[in-house]
């Protein structure tokens, strides 16, 4: 599809040994938590996260990372959650948190608003620093290609989600399917909510981050479309963040090497997206997201992306 047509369309649319290893990992994590929380003399660093999952899951899967950082640095790290993606951005802008985990779109927004700086990004299971957006349907669905979604219902994630909103809308338009061609659509707060909505039959299809889509395949979902690679979600700080904090976080996370037994055990109960190590990142790693947003001059009128130029 020519770029002018694309832009116009967007404007108009909107084992035993296993148990032993698990026990060992749990003991290491528990000891870290006890050591970290027991030291109340350390200055507290609040760590923000966008609302990828419901709060219970986020505390379960991210608290072990806080415990590790508290054990390995001169600081005590605590999770600070908001209700929306934008809360996480605002918390960083207002210095309520000193570091945050954003998505690509929310990072670009934060860079635009106050010069947020990306410092690290996670590796995936293959050791690569990217992930993908998936469009999923139920296994028994008669939908076989993206074009079949015309006249169907669709669940997106937050309007500020890269993999759950921007990429799927963009890829749908590339094959001639605008949101106006859908029977109806909705933006849900969490990726798990999208997967469950499709699985239950409330919606014909939905868009989720790859690690969520893969989790639900054995429960009855099928991948209809997989996007091009997206640079992994960045850890972000304010431009005036104390360099000592940045260095401490980098040193602690960059030394994680899951090829070594002690680290592989350590991260076994971390959120899967942060379980395979980290690499440094920079603003240019997200230029493709900025270009994608800038290909849309203004709002499409359906809240599918921020109505500003990045």
C-alpha positions in Angstrom: 0.0 0.0 0.0 1.5 3.4 -0.9 2.4 5.6 2.1 -0.1 8.3 1.1 -2.8 5.7 1.0 -1.6 4.2 4.3 -1.7 7.6 6.0 -5.1 8.5 4.6 -6.4 5.2 5.7 -5.1 5.7 9.2 -6.6 9.2 9.3 -10.0 7.9 8.2 -9.8 4.9 10.6 -8.9 5.2 13.8 11.4 -33.5 37.3 13.2 -34.1 40.8 16.3 -32.1 39.7 13.9 -29.5 38.6 12.2 -29.4 42.0 15.6 -29.1 43.5 16.6 -26.1 41.3 13.3 -24.4 41.9 13.7 -24.8 45.7 17.2 -23.4 45.5 16.0 -20.4 43.4 13.2 -19.8 45.9 15.7 -19.9 48.8 18.0 -17.5 47.1 15.2 -15.1 46.3 13.7 -15.4 49.9 17.1 -14.7 51.4 17.5 -11.7 49.2 14.1 -10.4 50.1 14.9 -10.8 53.8 18.3 -9.1 53.5 17.0 -6.2 51.4 13.9 -5.5 53.4 15.8 -5.9 56.7 18.1 -2.9 55.8 16.1 0.2 56.4 19.2 2.4 56.3 19.4 2.3 52.5 17.8 5.2 50.6 14.6 4.1 48.8 14.3 4.1 45.0 10.8 3.8 43.7 10.5 1.7 40.5 7.6 2.3 38.2 5.9 0.0 35.7 3.3 0.4 33.1 0.2 -1.6 33.8 0.9 -4.6 31.6 -0.8 -7.1 33.9 -3.2 -6.9 36.9 -1.5 -5.6 40.1 -1.3 -9.1 41.8 0.6 -10.6 38.9 2.9 -7.6 38.7 3.9 -7.7 42.3 4.4 -11.4 42.2 6.7 -11.3 39.1 8.5 -7.9 39.6 9.1 -8.0 43.4 11.9 -10.6 43.0 13.7 -8.1 40.7 13.3 -5.4 43.3 14.8 -7.8 46.0 17.7 -8.5 43.7 18.5 -4.8 43.1 18.1 -4.1 46.8 20.6 -6.8 47.5 23.1 -5.8 44.9 23.1 -2.0 45.2 23.3 0.6 47.9 19.6 1.3 47.5 16.3 -0.3 48.6 14.0 -0.7 45.6 10.2 -0.5 45.9 7.5 -1.0 43.3 5.2 1.9 42.6 2.2 1.1 40.4 -0.4 3.4 38.9 -3.8 2.5 37.3 -2.8 3.4 33.7 0.1 3.6 31.3 0.0 7.4 31.6 0.3 7.2 35.4 3.6 5.5 35.0 4.9 8.3 32.7 3.6 11.0 35.1 5.2 9.3 38.1 8.6 9.5 36.4 8.1 13.0 35.2 7.1 14.2 38.7 10.0 12.3 40.3 7.6 10.1 42.2 9.6 7.2 40.8 13.3 7.4 39.9 13.3 4.6 37.3 10.5 2.9 35.3 9.9 0.1 32.9 8.0 1.5 29.8 6.8 0.2 26.5 8.3 1.6 23.3 5.3 4.0 22.7 5.3 5.2 26.3 9.0 5.8 26.2 8.7 7.9 23.1 5.9 9.9 24.8 8.1 10.4 27.9 11.0 11.5 25.7 8.8 14.0 24.0 7.4 15.3 27.2 10.5 15.6 29.4 13.5 14.1 27.8 13.3 10.6 29.4 16.5 8.5 28.9 16.5 4.8 28.1 19.3 2.9 29.9 18.7 -0.8 29.5 16.5 -3.3 27.7 15.9 -7.0 28.3 16.9 -9.9 26.2 14.4 -12.6 25.1 14.9 -16.3 25.5 16.9 -16.4 22.3 19.3 -13.8 23.6 18.0 -11.1 21.3 16.7 -7.7 22.5 13.4 -7.6 20.8 9.8 -8.9 21.1 6.8 -9.1 18.8 3.1 -8.2 18.7 0.7 -11.0 18.1 -2.8 -11.0 16.7 -4.6 -14.0 18.2 -7.9 -15.8 17.5 -9.5 -18.9 19.0 -8.2 -22.2 17.6 -11.6 -23.1 16.0 -12.0 -19.6 14.4 -12.6 -19.5 10.7 -10.5 -16.4 10.5 -7.3 -17.4 8.5 -5.8 -14.1 7.5 -5.9 -10.4 8.6 -8.3 -9.5 5.8 -10.9 -11.9 7.3 -11.2 -9.5 10.2 -13.4 -7.2 8.3 -16.8 -7.2 10.0 -15.4 -9.0 13.1 -14.9 -7.8 16.7 -11.5 -7.0 18.0 -9.9 -6.4 21.4 -6.8 -4.1 21.7 -4.7 -3.4 24.8 -4.2 0.1 26.1 -4.1 2.9 23.6 -0.6 3.5 24.8 0.5 -0.1 24.2 3.0 -0.7 21.4 2.3 -4.4 20.9 -1.3 -4.3 21.9 -2.4 -1.2 20.0 -0.1 0.6 17.7 1.5 -2.3 15.8 -1.8 -4.3 15.3 -3.7 -1.2 14.0 -0.8 -0.3 11.7 -0.5 -3.9 10.4 -4.3 -4.1 9.9 -4.3 -1.0 7.8 -1.5 -2.2 5.7 -3.8 -5.0 4.4 -6.7 -2.7 4.0 -8.5 -3.2 7.3 -9.2 0.0 9.3 -11.0 0.1 12.6 -14.0 1.4 10.8 -14.1 -2.0 9.0 -14.5 -3.8 12.3 -17.9 -4.7 13.7 -16.7 -3.3 17.0 -13.5 -2.9 19.0 -12.4 -2.2 22.5 -9.2 -1.1 24.3 -8.7 -3.2 27.5 -6.2 -2.3 30.3 -4.1 -5.5 30.4 -2.8 -7.9 27.8 -4.1 -10.9 29.8 -7.6 -9.3 29.6 -7.3 -9.2 25.9 -6.3 -12.9 25.7 -9.1 -13.9 28.0 -11.7 -11.8 26.1 -10.8 -13.6 22.8 -10.6 -17.0 24.5 -14.1 -16.6 26.0 -15.6 -15.6 22.7 -16.4 -12.0 23.6 -14.2 -10.9 20.8 -13.2 -12.6 17.5 -9.6 -11.5 17.7 -7.2 -9.5 19.8 -3.7 -8.1 20.0 -1.2 -9.0 22.7 2.5 -9.0 23.6 4.2 -12.2 22.4 4.9 -13.7 25.9 1.2 -13.4 26.7 0.1 -14.9 23.4 2.4 -17.9 23.8 1.1 -18.5 27.3 -2.5 -18.8 26.0 -1.8 -21.1 23.0 -2.2 -24.2 25.1 -5.5 -22.8 26.5 -7.1 -22.5 23.1 -5.7 -19.5 21.2 -4.0 -19.5 17.8 -1.6 -16.9 16.3 -3.1 -15.3 13.3 -0.3 -12.8 12.7 3.1 -12.0 14.2 4.7 -8.5 13.7 8.2 -7.6 12.8 10.6 -7.4 15.7 10.2 -4.5 18.2 13.0 -3.2 20.3 12.6 -4.6 23.8 10.9 -2.6 26.5 13.3 0.0 28.0 14.2 0.8 31.6 14.0 4.6 31.7 15.1 7.4 33.9 14.7 11.2 34.0 17.5 13.2 32.4 18.6 14.5 35.8 18.7 11.1 37.5 21.6 10.7 39.8 24.4 8.9 37.8 25.2 6.8 40.8 21.7 5.2 40.7 22.0 4.6 36.9 25.4 3.0 37.3 24.2 0.8 40.2 21.2 -0.5 38.3 23.3 -1.1 35.2 26.0 -2.9 37.0 23.5 -5.2 38.8 21.5 -6.1 35.8 24.2 -6.3 33.1 26.1 -8.9 35.1 23.2 -11.4 34.9 24.3 -14.3 32.7 21.8 -17.1 32.6 24.4 -19.4 31.1 25.7 -19.5 34.7 23.8 -21.8 37.1 23.6 -19.3 39.9 21.9 -16.6 37.7 19.6 -19.1 36.0 18.3 -20.2 39.4 18.1 -16.6 40.6 15.8 -15.3 37.8 13.6 -18.4 37.6 10.7 -16.6 39.4 11.2 -13.2 37.6 8.7 -12.0 35.1 9.5 -13.9 31.9 10.3 -10.7 29.9 13.2 -9.9 32.3 14.5 -13.4 32.9 17.2 -13.6 30.2 19.6 -10.7 30.9 19.9 -7.1 29.8 21.9 -5.0 27.3 22.3 -1.2 27.2 20.0 0.8 24.9 19.7 4.2 23.4 17.0 6.5 22.0 17.8 5.4 18.4 16.7 1.9 19.2 13.1 3.2 19.2 13.3 5.4 16.1 11.1 2.9 14.2 8.3 3.5 16.7 8.7 7.2 16.4 8.7 7.0 12.6 5.5 4.9 12.7 3.8 7.4 14.9 5.0 10.3 12.7 3.6 8.6 9.6 0.3 9.6 11.0 -0.1 13.4 10.9 -2.4 14.1 13.8 -5.2 12.0 15.3 -7.2 9.5 13.4 -10.2 10.4 15.5 -10.4 7.1 17.2 -7.9 7.4 20.0 -5.6 4.8 18.4 -2.4 6.8 19.0 -1.3 10.1 20.7 -2.3 13.1 18.6 1.2 14.8 18.6 4.3 14.6 16.5 7.4 13.0 18.0 
